[in-house]
Amino acid sequence: MAKVAVIGATTWGNTLGRLLADKGVMVSVWARTEVRAKELRQGHQGCLSKDVSTDCLSFTGNLDEALHSAEFVICVVPAQRMRQNVRLSNPHLNASMILISAAKGLEAETGKRMSEVIADEVASVSQDRICALSGPNLSGEINQGLPATSVVAGRGVEVARKVQGLLDSPNFSVFVSDDIVGVELCGALKNVIALGAGIMDGLDLGNNAKAAFITLGWSEVVSLGIALGAKPGTFYGLAGLGDLIATGNSLLSRNHYVGYELGKGRPLNDIIASMSHVAEGVDTAIAAHSLANRLRLETPIINLVYSVLFESLPPAEASIRFKNGLKPESIV
């Protein structure tokens, strides 16, 4: 039986650990401190279902212990901390391991995808053994036992199929893609559009306006993705539209929540300070804005979200600019 190390005792990391333990897979989840690991072992955060064997799922604050003899390593840390955490893990990694990113964001400073960040830091592991997991995966629903799907992508399809076999279960169907660029960009950039959708809801502009915003924003994402080497079809599959629908409309979405609160007039810093989890779209908006400028692409929707987040543009003014930009003579 394979052993899996989950790097990051995040909500999604704990959910994946439970899913694997439910299958009888040996899982060790690494938490940032031993105190946090002890809390999780005692079940204080409710991350364990009562029917999961404690023999299969363990928590530790020791990286060497978590990664010892692991065949699969799932990195489930916030995107802006991925490089730091992979760098810490690197001495314990080897060429036989399969590394999987389950973070949905772009590195703000470089615009790099998470598989690129991992490859930067881990020379001992071939890029063909680095995969990405992404899809419409709201942890709150999965923890309730509700059905969900996801996509695992990699340059090496056979390696991705091994990850599929590891994760696939009756309530969590996993599909395989060879477009790791597209799958990662979908997972990251849909968060930026979800922020904007939340702003529209916070302003009480209605579903018609929100539908227009999401559709036009997604067209920008597709253009950006193609310019970066992604396959167009990926953006209309589970990793793309599927994730966008879930994140852009659900009250369980952190990014939609941040946008909604912005639309209601709360300052971004106050919203972020009140949250115990990370809304990846905030920092990814920096990367998306920078990439679009670098590639000389017109992305007015992404620019509006960026301006609300970082240029003090009032959400109400952003909505006026959006409405003024809807020209009847445009071809859509």
Stockholm file with secondary structure:
# STOCKHOLM 1.0

chainA/1-332         MAKVAVIGATTWGNTLGRLLADKGVMVSVWARTEVRAKELRQGHQGCLSKDVSTDCLSFTGNLDEALHSAEFVICVVPAQRMRQNVRLSNPHLNASMILISAAKGLEAETGKRMSEVIADEVASVSQDRICALSGPNLSGEINQGLPATSVVAGRGVEVARKVQGLLDSPNFSVFVSDDIVGVELCGALKNVIALGAGIMDGLDLGNNAKAAFITLGWSEVVSLGIALGAKPGTFYGLAGLGDLIATGNSLLSRNHYVGYELGKGRPLNDIIASMSHVAEGVDTAIAAHSLANRLRLETPIINLVYSVLFESLPPAEASIRFKNGLKPESIV
#=GR chainA/1-332 SS CCEEEEECCSHHHHHHHHHHHHTTCEEEEECSSHHHHHHHHTTTTCCSCTTSCTTTEEEESCHHHHHTTCSEEEECSCGGGHHHHHHHHGGGCCTTCEEEECCCCCCTTTCCCHHHHHHHHCTTSCGGGEEEEESSCCHHHHHTTCCEEEEEEESSHHHHHHHHHHHCBTTEEEEEESCHHHHHHHHHHHHHHHHHHHHHHHTTCHHHHHHHHHHHHHHHHHHHHHHTTCCGGGGGSIIIIIHHHHHHHCTTCHHHHHHHHHHTTCCHHHHHHHCSSCCTHHHHHHHHHHHHHHHTCCCHHHHHHHHHHHSCCCHHHHHHHHHHTCCTTSCC
#=GC SS_cons         CCEEEEECCSHHHHHHHHHHHHTTCEEEEECSSHHHHHHHHTTTTCCSCTTSCTTTEEEESCHHHHHTTCSEEEECSCGGGHHHHHHHHGGGCCTTCEEEECCCCCCTTTCCCHHHHHHHHCTTSCGGGEEEEESSCCHHHHHTTCCEEEEEEESSHHHHHHHHHHHCBTTEEEEEESCHHHHHHHHHHHHHHHHHHHHHHHTTCHHHHHHHHHHHHHHHHHHHHHHTTCCGGGGGSIIIIIHHHHHHHCTTCHHHHHHHHHHTTCCHHHHHHHCSSCCTHHHHHHHHHHHHHHHTCCCHHHHHHHHHHHSCCCHHHHHHHHHHTCCTTSCC
//
